[in-house]
Every structure is written in structure tokens, then in C-alpha cells.
Amino acid sequence: MKRLALLLPAAALLIAAGEPHHYQSSPERRTVEDTRDWGPWAGPFREKLVPSMMQDFGEKYLYAPANAALPPPAKGEKRVVFMGDSITDLWNLAQYFPGKPYINRGIGAQVTAQMLVRFEQDVVALQPSAVVILGGVNDVSGFLQVESAEGIVSNIEAMADIADRHGIKVVLCSILPVTNTPTVDYNIRERKPAELRLINRQLEALARARGYAYANYAPALANEKGLMRLEFTKDGVHPLPAGYARMAPIVESAIGAAFASDRP
């Protein structure tokens, strides 16, 4: 009691002196001024998207109703979820894989960090036997988030880790090549083909090291310079039907290899 009585005056002095010293472990945040001209389409789209992402970064709301309505896989069904950005979103899986229990969970303009945030809801909760992961081209452009090649691969690896933990077979995919077109002259500058090829080499090495299947789309779509062949694209990024037709047997073969693998 005597010791407590001695401490009380000191505490009273601290209170009288005002608020205690503010503690903060992290450094102060930087201030970034975005001076990039995003153009007449991407600019307004970005202005609309960013406030929404502040409430739901992964945009989990988009597929929430469809996920809730989807029944569990039937007995013996080998359900496959395609996780990705607009290249997956615009792929009519029912047309290219008729009768297959393949589910599209692509969202346009997404980066791999967003895909990772929604992976539990949009993949694991659907109880698939396998997942096909394709992403990274938006990260490289810096449209929503500036990410390094290593960071992109790390995000994809983290999705694969989650799939592993739930017994879901993994198919990693190469990022598609890009090109400029007669109407789009900025893809090569913003989408950085050399960096895309670097990421693809890292993804292929990851698949080999982990025993994952790998869907290598790039050689089937690229010209001798490693750029997307113009007959397969209109905007230099997204495939036309002829491009998807080239991609379909590649991923189908990879899915078959994933199911045939004895990897636990």
C-alpha cells in the first residue's frame, strides 16, 4: 500500500501534463501525386473503381450471389474454377469446353493482390477439384497497383498455397503476350513484354518445383518477336475467338495433367 501511495503522485503528474506521447511503429505514409494521363476510357473507369475498392478491395461482391446459388459438386464431378482478370472474364468457357464443369471467376482489370483477397470465397468455397490461375498483366501496367515481378509471382504462389491446403489441384498459366495495334500504340510501353516473359519463366519454374501443371499459352499466341500475333487480338491484350481457340487445348491438357498427377 505504501508503494502504491508513492506511485500515485507520479501518475497524477503524467495525467496533468496532458496526453501521453504518441507511439507509432510504422514510418509516416508517403504522399503520391498521380500525374499519369490514363486516357478517355481508363481515367473515368479508374475514378469509379477506386472508391469502390476502398470498401471492397477484392471486389468480392461481384460473384457473391452466383457463389451462393451454386450447388456443391455432384458426386464424381471434377469441378474446375478459372481465376483471373479480364482475359479469363471474357472467356466463354461453356462454348470452348462444352459439358465441362468449368466455372469462370475472372474479373476485368484486377491485379493479383485482389485475386488473392477473394481466393477463399471465389475458389475454395466452391469446392473445386482444380483451379486455373491466370493473372499479372494488369499488375505490370500499374493500372491499380504498382507491383514487381517478384511480387506478382509471390501473390500467385500464395493462391497456390491456399489451394494446396484445401486439396485443390493447381494449374499455373503463362501471362499472354501483348502487342501494339493500328489503333493502340501504348501496350508495349505499359505492359512491358520483357517483364511478362521474366514472370512467365518464374511461374514455369515454380510449377516445375512444386509439381503443378503449367498452361503455357505464350508460344501459341506470339510471333517471332514474342509479341501477340495481330490475328489473335483486336486491342493487343485480349484474345479474339481465334486466340481463345488456341488457348483451349493447352489449358485442357494442363488440367488433365493436374488430375493425373500424384502430387498430394
C-alpha positions in Angstrom: 0.0 0.0 0.0 2.9 2.3 0.9 4.5 1.7 -2.6 1.2 2.3 -4.3 0.9 5.6 -2.5 4.3 6.7 -3.8 3.4 5.8 -7.4 0.1 7.7 -7.4 1.6 11.2 -7.4 3.8 10.3 -10.4 0.8 9.1 -12.3 -1.1 12.2 -11.4 1.8 14.3 -12.8 1.7 12.4 -16.1 -2.0 13.0 -16.5 -1.7 16.6 -15.6 1.0 17.1 -18.3 -1.5 16.1 -21.0 -1.8 13.2 -23.4 0.9 10.5 -23.3 3.5 10.5 -26.1 2.0 9.1 -29.3 3.6 5.7 -30.2 3.7 4.5 -33.8 5.8 1.6 -35.1 5.5 2.4 -38.9 7.0 5.3 -40.7 4.8 8.2 -41.9 3.0 7.4 -45.1 4.3 8.9 -48.3 2.3 11.3 -50.5 2.0 10.2 -54.1 0.8 12.6 -56.8 -0.6 10.7 -59.8 0.3 12.7 -62.9 -0.2 9.9 -65.4 -2.7 10.5 -68.2 -5.0 7.5 -68.1 -6.9 8.5 -71.2 -10.6 9.0 -72.0 -11.6 5.5 -71.1 -9.3 4.3 -68.4 -9.4 7.6 -66.5 -13.1 7.6 -65.7 -13.1 3.9 -65.1 -10.4 4.3 -62.6 -12.2 7.1 -60.8 -15.2 4.9 -60.5 -13.3 1.9 -59.4 -11.0 3.3 -56.7 -13.7 4.4 -54.2 -15.5 1.1 -54.5 -12.2 -0.8 -53.9 -11.7 1.3 -50.7 -14.8 -0.6 -49.3 -14.1 -4.0 -51.0 -10.6 -4.3 -52.4 -11.0 -7.8 -53.8 -14.5 -6.9 -55.3 -15.9 -10.0 -53.6 -19.4 -8.6 -54.0 -19.4 -9.3 -57.8 -19.6 -13.1 -57.6 -21.2 -13.4 -54.1 -24.8 -14.0 -55.5 -23.5 -16.6 -58.1 -21.4 -18.4 -55.4 -24.4 -18.6 -53.1 -26.6 -20.0 -55.8 -24.1 -22.6 -56.9 -24.7 -26.1 -55.6 -21.9 -28.3 -54.3 -20.2 -30.5 -56.9 -22.1 -33.6 -57.8 -20.6 -37.0 -56.9 -17.7 -37.7 -59.2 -17.7 -34.2 -60.6 -14.3 -32.7 -61.3 -15.1 -29.0 -60.9 -12.5 -26.5 -62.2 -12.5 -22.8 -61.3 -10.8 -20.4 -63.6 -9.4 -17.5 -61.5 -8.2 -14.4 -63.4 -8.7 -10.9 -64.8 -10.5 -9.8 -67.9 -8.7 -12.3 -70.1 -10.5 -15.0 -68.1 -13.7 -13.0 -67.6 -14.2 -12.7 -71.4 -13.6 -16.4 -72.0 -16.9 -18.2 -72.7 -16.0 -21.5 -71.0 -19.2 -23.1 -71.9 -18.5 -22.5 -75.6 -14.9 -23.7 -75.6 -15.4 -26.6 -73.1 -18.9 -27.8 -73.7 -20.3 -30.1 -71.0 -17.3 -29.5 -68.7 -18.0 -28.4 -65.1 -15.7 -25.3 -65.5 -16.6 -22.1 -63.6 -15.4 -18.7 -64.6 -14.3 -16.3 -61.8 -12.5 -13.7 -63.8 -12.9 -10.0 -63.1 -11.8 -7.4 -65.5 -8.9 -5.0 -64.6 -8.0 -7.0 -61.4 -4.4 -7.4 -60.1 -3.1 -10.5 -58.5 -3.4 -8.9 -55.0 -7.2 -8.6 -55.5 -7.4 -12.2 -56.8 -5.6 -13.4 -53.6 -8.0 -11.5 -51.4 -11.0 -13.2 -53.0 -9.5 -16.6 -53.5 -11.2 -18.2 -50.5 -14.6 -17.0 -51.5 -14.4 -17.4 -55.3 -12.4 -20.6 -55.4 -12.1 -22.6 -52.2 -15.8 -22.2 -51.1 -16.9 -23.6 -54.5 -15.2 -26.9 -53.6 -13.4 -27.4 -57.0 -11.1 -30.3 -57.7 -8.7 -27.9 -59.6 -8.0 -24.2 -60.1 -6.6 -22.5 -63.2 -4.7 -19.3 -62.2 -4.0 -16.6 -64.8 -3.0 -13.1 -63.8 -0.3 -10.4 -63.7 -0.7 -8.4 -66.9 -2.6 -5.6 -65.1 0.0 -5.5 -62.2 2.7 -4.8 -64.7 0.8 -1.9 -66.2 0.4 -0.2 -62.8 -3.2 0.5 -63.6 -4.4 -0.1 -60.0 -1.2 -1.1 -58.1 2.5 -0.9 -58.9 3.9 -4.4 -58.3 7.3 -6.0 -59.0 7.7 -9.2 -61.0 8.7 -11.0 -57.7 5.6 -9.6 -56.0 3.3 -10.8 -58.8 4.8 -14.3 -58.6 4.5 -14.2 -54.8 0.8 -13.4 -55.0 0.2 -16.3 -57.4 2.3 -18.6 -55.2 0.2 -17.6 -52.2 -3.0 -18.5 -54.1 -1.4 -21.9 -54.9 -0.6 -22.3 -51.2 -4.2 -21.8 -50.3 -5.3 -24.3 -52.9 -2.7 -26.9 -51.7 -4.0 -26.5 -48.1 -7.5 -27.4 -49.3 -6.5 -30.3 -51.6 -7.2 -28.4 -54.8 -5.1 -29.2 -57.8 -3.2 -26.2 -59.3 -2.7 -25.2 -62.9 -0.5 -22.1 -63.3 -0.7 -20.2 -66.6 1.7 -18.1 -68.5 0.7 -14.5 -69.0 -0.4 -13.8 -72.6 1.9 -11.8 -74.9 0.8 -8.3 -75.8 1.4 -6.0 -78.8 0.6 -2.7 -80.2 -2.1 -2.4 -82.9 -3.1 0.1 -85.6 -5.4 1.8 -83.0 -3.4 1.1 -79.8 0.2 2.3 -79.6 0.9 2.1 -75.8 0.7 -1.6 -74.9 4.3 -2.4 -75.4 5.3 0.6 -73.3 2.9 0.0 -70.5 2.6 -3.8 -70.5 6.4 -4.4 -70.7 6.8 -7.6 -72.8 10.3 -8.3 -71.4 8.9 -8.3 -67.8 6.0 -10.5 -68.8 8.5 -13.1 -70.2 10.5 -12.8 -67.0 7.4 -13.5 -64.9 6.5 -16.4 -67.1 9.9 -18.0 -66.6 9.5 -17.7 -62.9 6.0 -19.1 -63.0 7.2 -22.1 -65.0 10.0 -22.7 -62.6 7.5 -22.5 -59.7 5.3 -25.0 -61.4 8.2 -27.4 -62.0 9.4 -27.1 -58.4 6.0 -27.7 -56.9 4.8 -30.3 -59.3 1.9 -28.1 -60.6 0.6 -28.3 -64.2 1.6 -25.4 -66.4 -0.5 -24.0 -69.2 2.0 -22.2 -71.5 -0.2 -20.1 -73.7 2.5 -17.7 -74.9 4.2 -19.7 -77.6 0.9 -20.5 -79.3 -0.1 -16.8 -79.5 3.3 -15.0 -80.1 5.1 -14.0 -83.2 8.9 -14.3 -83.7 9.4 -11.2 -81.6 7.5 -12.6 -78.7 4.5 -10.2 -79.2 0.9 -11.2 -79.6 0.1 -12.0 -83.2 -2.4 -9.5 -84.6 -4.8 -12.1 -85.9 -5.4 -13.2 -82.3 -6.3 -9.8 -80.9 -8.0 -6.5 -81.6 -6.7 -4.4 -78.7 -3.3 -6.0 -78.3 -4.1 -7.6 -74.9 -7.3 -9.6 -75.1 -7.7 -12.6 -77.4 -10.2 -12.8 -80.2 -12.1 -16.1 -80.6 -9.2 -17.4 -82.6 -6.9 -16.7 -79.7 -9.1 -18.5 -77.2 -9.4 -21.4 -79.6 -5.6 -21.7 -79.4 -5.6 -21.5 -75.6 -8.4 -24.0 -75.0 -6.5 -27.3 -75.8 -3.4 -26.0 -73.9 -5.3 -25.5 -70.7 -7.3 -28.7 -71.2 -4.1 -30.7 -71.5 -2.8 -28.9 -68.3 -5.9 -29.7 -66.4 -5.6 -33.3 -67.4 -2.0 -33.4 -66.3 -3.0 -31.9 -62.9 -5.6 -34.6 -62.4 -3.2 -37.3 -63.4 -0.5 -36.1 -61.0 0.0 -38.0 -57.9 1.0 -34.8 -56.1 -0.8 -34.8 -52.7 
